[in-house]
Amino acid sequence: MSAPADTTAPQVEARSLDEAQVACLEQSFRTWVEASRRKSDSASRRRLWLIFLLLRSTGARLGEVLGLDPTRDLRLDGERPAAHFGGGDAKSGDGREVPLPADVAAALREALADPTLAPDAAKLFDMDQGHVRRKFYQRAEAAGLPRELASPSVLRRSRARQLMRQDVPLPVVQRLLGQSSADLTAAFSDYSDVEAGRIVEDYLKREERRKSSARNRFHGAVSRVIEGPVVASVEVTSLGGFKVTSVVTRESVERLGIRPGVLATADIKAPWVQLSAGEAEPRSTAANRYPAIVRRILTGEQQGDLVAAEVVAELSDGTRLAAVITHESLRRLDIAVGSPVWASFGAFSVILNFG
């Protein structure tokens, strides 16, 4: 007579990996690859590592990754590296194309340049599915994770959830995963109570960081570029409709591919922001001038700073600009919370970031 099943053992619901678990699993793979000594063993481990990277970053099915022909289905050069799944090739337009992170593309380029990994580059990922799954389970156990969390299906679900939590539209996630309907993709967002609570906590933390770091930052797209012999004037139109002008070198325009339509973030350090009291627009040579309302004043007196004060003013779209001015200026201009002011800064004070 067989023994009854052990119902006291903890049951693991293999739903998805959070960011910390993905990092632990990735480190487990890295350590395993670096610990190999024999050439044949090292080659096999590196191939499995590449398969993990592709599954982690694309959300593809295991069969799709193992069926990739790197000489035909991977585009690793240029600004938009990608993997091609679903028939045809990267040039035919059939199937689907999934962008690859820069670090994954770099690892793949390095592998294809190493003839010791696979005699035939087209068969770099030609491995038995059962073997791949067993090695993945071992890496999870080595990382202190339930083995089920390293299955390719969990990696796929984890990638889908990550994209949706980053506000990637559901139809886009559906297309990247190669699913026939949005309902199948939406099923990936079926969270347990524990997962839902963790997501809300993470969101609140990110929202707080976003609020604290959003000062003196305009998000938008390049709306105009005027090139001169040495420098260029770049205008960014923010999401709130404000125009921000910056001056950069012509070399930067060419190197960064700055042109109308490119997404950009304009940053300005607080000491570079000047304030003028009142509702009337001041006469100024500053290229960037905006009406605002003072929302907060930090004098620093409690910390013994009797020289400088920080004034945070809010534009009509909610953008906040922090300016550091002297206590004397604060008194002389009679600036108080709720006061109307004009915030201004020069074009040379704007730092543009792309990507």
N, C-alpha and C positions, 0 to 999 in steps of 0.2 A: 504494500500500500504506500503510495507516494505521500510525502510530507505536504501539509497544507502550505499555501503560498504565504510568504512573509508580508503581512499587510502593514507592519510597523515601519518598513523602510521608507524613507522620504521619497516622494514622487516629484520628479522634475518636469515641469511643463516647458518644453523647448519652444519658446516663442521667439525671442530675439536677444541680441547682444546689445548692451549699452556701450557708450563710448569707452568707458574704462575697461570693460571686458574685451572689446575689440583690441584695445592697446595691449592687454595682457596676452591675448592669443597671438598677436603679431610679434610681440617680444619673444614668445615661446618658439615661434618659427625661426626668428633671427638667431637666437641662441643655439638652436638645433643645427642650423646650417653652418654657423661658425665653428661648431664643435666637431664637424666631420673631418676625418683625416685621409681616408682613401679617396682617390680620384673618382672612382665609379660611385662611391657612396655620396661624395660631395655633389656630383652632377645630378644624381637622383633627388637629393634634398633640395637643390636649387630649383629644379623643375617643379617640384611640389610647392615650393615657396612662391614661384611665379604664378602657379595656378591659384593659390590662395589670394595673392594680390589682385588677380583679375576678378575672382569671385567677390572679394570684398568691395572692390571699387565699381564694378559694373552691375552687380545684382543679377548676372546671367545664370542660367542653369548649368550644372556641372557638365552635362553632355555637350552644351554649346561651347564651353571653354575648351574641353578636351578635343573638340572637333575643329578648333581654329587652325588655320594654316598661316603661321606668322608671315610668310613671304607674300601672302595675298590679302589677309584679313586684318592686318595691323598697319595703321599709319602712325608712325612714331616721330616723324620730322615735322617741322613747321610749328605754327602757333597753336594748332588744334589737334593734338594727338588723339586717336580714337581706335576702337575695336569694332569690327564689322561682324554682325551675327545674322543668321537667317538666310543663307543662300546668296548666290551671286558673288560679287567681290566689292571692295571698297570703291571701285570706280563705276560699277554698273548702276547704282541707285536702288538695287533690290535689297531686301532685308532691312535691317536697322543698324544705325551707327550710334555707338555709345562713347561719349568723351572719356578720356583717360586722364587721371591726375598726373602732374608733371613727374612726381617721384616714381610712379608705376611705369610711365613711358621710359624714364631713364633706366630703370632696372631691366626692362625688356630690351632696350637698345644694347645694353651691356651684355645681356645673355646671347643675343643674336650675333654679337661680334666674337663670342667665345665658341670655337669649334668643338671644345671638349664636352659641351653640354649635350649635344645631339649631332651625330654624323650628318643627319639630314635635317636642316633647319625647319622644313615644312612639317616635321613630326615632333617638334619640341614638346608639344602637349599631348602626344599620343601615349596615354597611360590608362591602365585598367581602373574603372570607376571604383570597384571594391577596394583596390589597393589605396587609392586616393582617400577614400572615406576612412579606412582604418588608420592611416597616418594622421589624418585630421583629428580623429578621436584621441589619438595618443598625445597630440600637441595640446589639446584642451586639458587632458588630465595632468600633463606636466605643468600647465599654467594654473592648476587648482580650480578648473572649471568643470562643470558637468560635461561629460563627453558629447552629449546630444547637442550642446550649444555650438559645436564646431561642424555640424553637418552643413553641406552646401545649401540646403533649403533654408536653414536658419540664417546663414550669411545673406542669402537673397532677401529674406524678409527684413533683416536688419538694415540692409541698404535701402530698401523701399521706405521703411519707417524714417530713416535718417533724412531722406530727401523730402518726405512729406512734412517732417518737423521743421525743415528749413524753408517751408512755404513754397516748395516746387509744386506747381499745379498738378492735380491728380492725372489729367490726360497726358501730361508730359512724362510722369512716372510710369504710367501704363505703357507708353511707347518705348521708353528706355528698357523696360522689363520684357517687352515683347508679348504682353498679355492681350487676349482677344477682347476683353471688356474692362471698363473701369470698375465694375463690381468686384471682379477678381482682385484688382489692386486695392480697392477700398477694404477688402477683407483683411489686409495686412495691418490695418489700423484698429483691429479688435483687441484692445488692451485690457489686461487684468486690472483689478483695483489697485494693486501695488504699483504696477507700471504707470497707471494713470496718475497716481499721486506723485511718483518720481518725476514724471514729465512736467507736471504743474510746478513742482519745486524748481526744476531746471529752468523752466520758462521765466519764472519770477526772478531768478538770479541773473539770467541773461538780460531781462528787461531792466533790472536795476543797474547792471553794468552799462547797458546801452544809454540809459538816462544820464549816468554820471560821466560818460565819455562823449556824449553828443554835443557838448558845448564847442563853439567855434568850429563847427564842421558842417559843410554844405554837401549834400549828396545830389547828384544830377548827371547831366550829359553835356559834353562839349557842344556849344552852339555856334562858335565862330573862331577861326584861327587867322590872324593877320601876321604874316611873316615879314621880318625886316632882314637886313644884311647879317646881323649878329644874333638878335633875339626875336622872339615872336610874342604877340599878345594873344592869350587864350581866354576865351569867354566860356564859362560854365553856367548853364541855366539850372538852378536847383529845382527839386521836386515841388517846392513852394512857389516857384516862379521868379525867384530873385536871380539877378545877373551878378556873377562874381568874375572879376577880371584878374588874371595872373600874367606875369611875364616870365617866360622860360627861354632857354637858349634854342637856337634852330637845331642844334645837334640833338637836343632832347625831343623835339618834335619828330624828327626822323627816327630816332632810336626807339621811342615809345609808341610810334604810330599814332600820334595825336591828330585827330581829325574830327569834324562834326559828327555827332552821333555816338562817339565813344563815351562809355560811362566813366565818371570821374568823381573824386571826393576832394573838396577844397578845405584845407586846414589852415587856421590862423592862430598863432600863439597869443595868449592873453595880453602880454606887454605891448603887442603891436596894435591893439585895438584902442582907438581914441574915442572919447565921449564928448558930445556937445549937448548942453542942457537946452530944453525947450522943444517946441514943436516945429519951429522954422528950420528949414534945411540950411546948414552952415555953408559959408563960402570956403571951399577947401580944394586942394589939389588931389586929395585921396580919390582913387578911381572907384572905390567901393564905399557907398554911403547908404545907410538904412535907418528908417524911423523905428523906434523900439520903446518899450516900457520897462522900467527898472523893476525887477522881481525880487532881488535879494542883494544885500550888502553885507560883506564880511569885513570888519575893520581890523581884526587881528589883535585888538587891544588886550584881550584876555591872555594871549600868548606873548605879550610884551612888545608887539610890533606897533610902534607909534608912527610909522612912516607911511606904509602902504596899505591900501584897501582893495578888495576885489568887489567889483560891481557886476552883477549878472543881469543883462537886459534881454527881453524876449521880443522877437520879431513877430509879425502878424501871422506867420505860418507855424509858430511854435518853436522855431529855431532859437537857441539861446546863445548869446555871445557874452563871454566873460572878459572884462577889462581890468587891468591892474593899474590903479592911479594912486596918487599921493593923498594923504589925509587932508592936506591943504587944498588940493583941487576939489575933493569931495565937499569940503566946507564952503569954498569960494563959489562953486557952481550950484550949491544948495541942492545936491542930488539926494533924493530919498526914495524909498520903496513906493512905487506907483507913479513916479515922475516920468514925463516924456523926455526922451533923449534921442540923439542921433549917434549911431555907432559907425565908425569909419576906419578904414585901413587901406594902405597902399597896395598896388598890384604886385610890388616886389615882396610883400609880406605874405603872399598866398603860396602855400605848398600844395601842389597837385599830386594826387595818388591815383593810380589806375589799376584795375583788376580787383 
